[in-house]
Amino acid sequence: MGNFARTATGRAVALAVLAAIWGDPGAAADESDAAAMCHEIAGPPTSGTPVSREAMNDYFSTLGRARAHCEAAVIGPEPDAQALFHLAVIMQREGVHAPALRLFGMAAEAGIAAAYTKLGDYHNFGIGPMREDHARAVELYRRAAEGGDAPAQSTLAIMYRIGRGVPRDFDRMFDLLHASAEAGYHVSQVRLAETYMNPQSVPGALARTLNLPDPVKAAEFYRMAADQGSAEAKAALARFHEDGGAFDDPETRVKWLRHAAQSGDGRALNALGFLHERGEGVAYDPVRAAELYIAALETGDIPVEELRGKLNGRWVHWDRETALNFQTILRDRGLYRGALDAQVGPGTLGAARQLTRQ
């Protein structure tokens, strides 16, 4: 197929599509100015799922503001490729699929990798007038992935995992998910994290080769997604700190807590201290437990009121030796002047609260 969007035929199609949907757009002021404004407002083409409902609403609101500029940018001898894509997304959103497909096709031929992903979605899920054709969807996703489109890599990875349109290939799945996640796509970051935490979806031999589960890598990818605003990733990270949390076995949890504690994660320090205080999954060590509680407070991540932990929703009484060591450290720091009686009451907690202010 030729460079359709840059021909006179391409211009005629763009004009016809816009006229059919919105009527005659009229004369554009200046095509290059319109394209520049379309790019500035709408941003680069993206085929990905927004990270939240709020982000989705913002995305379509932004496209709405860019609409008139993008319309003007496709009325000329060389329709702007990005504008074609943005208008196609608007049409798809409005359920006007036949023109959307034509404009996505023009944008794809003009070099917009994300447009191939959108076309792949039509064939993958049977959107609008299109019937499901998984082999064709894979072909289009591959074109998009070769162009560096991270959402295409993500979807193609799942196609390889479930054998949809291609034979199952878990090595290829991991390669594509890593490429997509490292390019910043939050969906792939969450999917990788889930796989690293719960590898039941991959063959046992591969899980053993990759030493799965691997909570350290899982947390890294959850953190990437959480930093972008993924509520799912934030919730998963929160479960890492809870009693039992997201872990199927205590050894896996301890492995992650130690790694996170070494990185200065206050909640991980606190949780690891609680395990040492109770001797769960680690050696009972009241000295180490007290040291970890002190370190957790010093990060500023843990209020004194949330120190240690709960079991079955209830606060647990302090272990006597841990409490004595905790008071001793506070006394040695010049913060606590009360009796070393293993009673962690207002005096001890008031002294500990000063650690969060230093």
C-alpha positions in Angstrom: 0.0 0.0 0.0 1.3 3.4 -0.9 1.7 6.6 1.1 -2.1 7.1 0.9 -2.4 10.0 3.3 0.0 12.1 1.2 -1.8 11.8 -2.1 -4.6 13.7 -3.7 -6.8 10.7 -3.1 -5.9 10.8 0.6 -6.9 14.5 0.8 -10.2 13.7 -0.9 -10.9 10.9 1.6 -10.2 13.2 4.5 -12.4 15.9 3.1 -15.2 13.4 2.4 -15.0 11.8 5.8 -15.1 15.2 7.6 -17.9 16.4 5.4 -19.9 13.3 6.1 -19.5 13.6 9.8 -19.4 17.4 10.5 -20.4 19.0 7.3 -18.1 21.1 5.2 -15.3 22.4 7.5 -14.7 25.4 5.3 -11.4 27.0 4.6 -8.7 26.4 7.1 -6.7 29.4 8.2 -3.2 28.0 7.9 -2.7 24.2 7.7 0.7 24.3 9.4 -0.5 26.5 12.2 -3.5 24.3 12.7 -1.3 21.2 12.9 0.9 22.8 15.4 -2.0 23.7 17.6 -3.5 20.2 17.2 -0.2 18.7 18.4 0.2 21.2 21.2 -3.2 20.6 22.7 -3.8 16.9 21.9 -0.2 15.8 22.5 1.4 12.8 20.7 -0.8 9.9 19.5 -1.4 7.2 22.1 -3.2 3.9 21.8 -2.9 3.1 25.5 -5.5 2.9 28.3 -5.4 5.9 30.5 -4.1 5.2 34.0 -7.4 6.2 35.7 -11.0 7.3 35.0 -9.9 10.9 35.7 -7.1 10.6 33.3 -9.4 9.2 30.6 -11.8 12.1 31.1 -9.0 14.5 30.9 -7.8 12.8 27.7 -11.1 13.1 25.9 -11.6 16.6 27.2 -8.3 17.6 25.7 -9.1 16.0 22.4 -12.3 18.0 22.4 -10.4 21.3 22.8 -8.0 20.2 20.0 -10.8 19.1 17.6 -11.2 22.2 15.5 -7.5 22.6 15.0 -7.1 18.9 14.1 -9.9 19.2 11.6 -8.3 22.1 9.9 -4.9 20.3 9.9 -6.2 17.5 7.6 -7.8 19.8 5.0 -4.9 20.3 2.6 -2.7 18.6 0.1 -0.9 16.7 2.9 -3.2 15.8 5.8 -1.4 15.9 9.1 -0.8 12.3 10.3 -1.2 13.1 14.0 -4.4 15.0 13.4 -5.8 12.1 11.4 -5.2 9.9 14.4 -6.7 12.2 16.9 -9.8 12.7 14.8 -10.1 8.9 14.4 -10.0 8.5 18.2 -12.8 11.1 18.5 -14.9 9.3 15.9 -14.3 5.9 17.6 -15.4 7.4 20.9 -18.6 8.7 19.2 -19.3 5.3 17.7 -18.7 6.4 14.1 -16.6 3.5 13.3 -16.4 3.3 9.5 -14.8 6.8 9.1 -12.7 6.1 12.1 -11.3 3.0 10.5 -10.5 5.0 7.3 -8.6 7.7 9.2 -6.8 5.2 11.4 -5.7 3.5 8.1 -4.5 6.8 6.7 -2.6 7.7 9.9 -1.0 4.2 10.0 0.3 4.6 6.4 1.6 8.0 7.3 3.8 6.4 10.0 1.7 6.6 13.2 2.5 3.3 15.0 -0.4 3.8 17.5 -2.8 3.8 14.6 -1.9 0.2 13.8 -2.7 -0.7 17.4 -6.1 0.9 17.1 -6.7 -1.1 13.9 -5.5 -4.2 15.6 -8.0 -3.6 18.4 -10.8 -3.5 15.9 -9.9 -6.9 14.5 -9.0 -8.4 17.9 -12.3 -7.5 19.6 -14.7 -7.2 16.7 -15.4 -3.5 17.3 -18.2 -1.8 15.2 -18.5 -3.3 11.7 -15.4 -5.4 12.1 -15.5 -9.1 12.7 -13.0 -10.7 15.0 -9.8 -11.8 13.1 -7.1 -12.6 15.5 -4.5 -13.4 13.0 -5.0 -10.0 11.3 -4.9 -8.3 14.7 -1.6 -9.9 15.5 -0.2 -8.7 12.2 -1.3 -5.1 13.0 0.0 -5.3 16.5 3.3 -6.4 15.2 3.5 -3.5 12.9 2.8 -1.2 15.8 5.2 -2.9 18.1 8.0 -2.6 15.5 7.2 1.1 15.5 7.8 1.2 19.2 4.2 1.4 20.4 4.2 0.2 24.0 0.5 -0.6 24.2 0.8 -2.8 21.1 3.7 -4.6 22.8 1.5 -5.1 25.8 -1.5 -6.5 23.9 0.7 -8.7 21.7 2.4 -10.1 24.8 -1.1 -11.3 26.1 -1.8 -12.7 22.6 1.3 -14.9 23.0 0.4 -15.8 26.6 -3.1 -17.1 25.7 -2.4 -18.3 22.2 -4.8 -15.9 20.5 -3.9 -15.6 16.8 -0.4 -17.0 17.5 1.0 -20.1 19.2 1.7 -19.7 22.9 5.2 -18.3 23.6 6.0 -17.3 27.1 9.5 -16.2 26.3 8.1 -13.8 23.7 5.5 -12.7 26.2 8.1 -11.7 28.8 10.3 -9.9 26.2 7.3 -7.8 25.0 6.0 -7.0 28.5 9.5 -5.9 29.6 9.9 -3.7 26.5 6.5 -2.1 27.1 6.9 -1.7 30.8 10.4 -0.1 30.4 8.9 2.3 27.9 6.6 3.4 30.6 3.3 1.7 29.9 1.5 1.2 33.3 -0.6 -1.7 32.1 2.5 -3.8 31.3 4.1 -2.7 34.5 1.2 -4.1 36.5 1.0 -7.3 34.4 4.7 -8.0 34.9 4.4 -7.3 38.6 1.5 -9.7 38.9 3.4 -12.4 37.0 6.5 -12.0 39.2 4.3 -12.3 42.3 2.0 -15.1 41.1 3.6 -17.1 38.3 0.9 -19.7 38.0 0.1 -18.5 34.5 3.5 -19.5 33.2 5.0 -23.0 32.8 6.7 -24.3 35.9 10.0 -24.8 34.2 10.1 -21.2 33.2 9.1 -20.0 36.7 12.0 -22.0 38.1 14.4 -20.6 35.6 13.4 -17.1 36.4 13.3 -17.8 40.2 9.7 -16.9 40.6 8.0 -15.6 42.6 10.3 -12.6 42.8 8.7 -10.0 45.1 11.6 -7.5 44.6 11.0 -7.2 40.9 7.3 -7.2 41.4 7.5 -4.3 43.8 9.7 -2.4 41.3 7.1 -2.7 38.5 4.3 -1.9 40.9 6.2 1.2 42.0 6.6 2.3 38.4 2.9 2.1 37.8 2.0 3.6 41.2 4.2 6.6 40.4 2.0 7.2 37.3 -1.2 7.1 39.4 -2.3 3.5 39.1 -4.7 2.8 41.9 -4.3 -0.9 41.3 -0.5 -0.7 41.8 -0.8 1.5 44.9 -3.2 -1.0 46.5 -0.8 -3.9 45.7 2.1 -2.0 47.3 0.0 -1.3 50.4 -0.7 -5.1 50.7 3.0 -5.8 50.7 3.2 -4.1 54.1 0.2 -5.8 55.6 0.3 -8.9 57.8 0.3 -11.6 55.2 -0.4 -9.0 52.5 0.0 -10.1 49.0 2.3 -13.0 49.7 1.5 -16.7 49.5 4.3 -17.8 51.8 6.2 -16.1 54.7 9.7 -16.6 53.0 8.6 -14.6 50.0 7.3 -11.8 52.2 10.5 -11.7 54.3 12.6 -11.6 51.1 10.8 -8.5 49.9 10.7 -6.8 53.3 14.5 -7.1 53.7 15.0 -5.6 50.2 12.6 -2.8 50.9 14.1 -2.1 54.3 17.6 -1.9 52.9 16.2 0.8 50.5 14.9 2.8 53.5 11.2 2.0 53.2 9.8 3.0 56.5 6.8 0.7 56.4 9.0 -2.3 55.4 11.3 -1.5 58.3 8.3 -1.4 60.7 6.9 -4.7 59.3 10.2 -6.4 59.5 10.6 -5.3 63.1 7.3 -6.8 63.9 8.3 -10.1 62.5 11.5 -10.1 64.6 9.5 -9.2 67.6 7.3 -12.2 67.2 9.8 -14.5 65.6 7.6 -15.1 62.5 9.5 -16.1 59.4 12.7 -14.8 61.0 14.6 -15.4 64.2 13.1 -13.9 67.3 15.4 -10.9 68.0 14.1 -8.2 70.3 17.2 -6.1 69.9 16.9 -6.1 66.1 13.1 -5.5 66.4 13.7 -2.4 68.5 16.3 -1.1 66.1 14.1 -1.5 63.2 11.2 0.3 64.9 13.6 3.2 65.6 14.8 3.2 62.0 11.2 3.2 60.7 10.2 6.2 62.8 13.3 8.1 61.6 12.2 7.8 58.0 9.1 9.9 58.8 7.0 7.4 56.9 5.4 5.9 60.1 3.5 7.9 62.7 4.1 6.6 66.2 0.4 5.6 66.4 1.0 3.1 63.5 4.2 1.6 64.9 4.3 -2.2 64.9 1.2 -3.9 63.6 -2.2 -5.6 64.1 -3.3 -9.2 64.1 -7.0 -9.8 63.2 -7.6 -6.1 63.4 -6.3 -5.7 66.9 -3.1 -4.1 68.3 -0.8 -6.7 69.8 0.8 -6.2 73.2 4.6 -5.4 73.1 7.0 -8.2 73.7 8.7 -7.4 77.0 12.3 -7.7 75.8 11.5 -5.7 72.6 9.9 -3.0 74.7 12.9 -2.8 77.1 15.3 -2.5 74.1 13.1 0.2 72.5 13.1 2.3 75.7 16.8 1.8 76.1 17.6 3.2 72.7 15.3 6.2 73.3 17.1 6.8 76.6 20.5 6.5 75.0 19.4 9.1 72.4 18.5 11.5 75.3 14.8 11.3 74.4 13.4 9.2 77.2 13.9 9.8 80.9 11.4 7.4 82.4 11.8 4.0 84.0 13.0 1.0 81.9 9.8 -0.9 82.8 8.8 -2.3 79.4 5.5 -0.3 79.6 5.2 1.5 76.3 2.8 4.2 77.4 2.4 7.9 76.7 5.9 8.7 78.1 7.7 6.2 75.8 5.6 7.1 72.8 6.0 10.8 73.4 9.8 10.3 73.3 9.5 8.2 70.2 7.4 10.8 68.5 10.4 13.1 68.6 12.2 10.8 66.2 9.7 11.7 63.5 10.5 15.4 63.9 14.3 15.2 63.7 
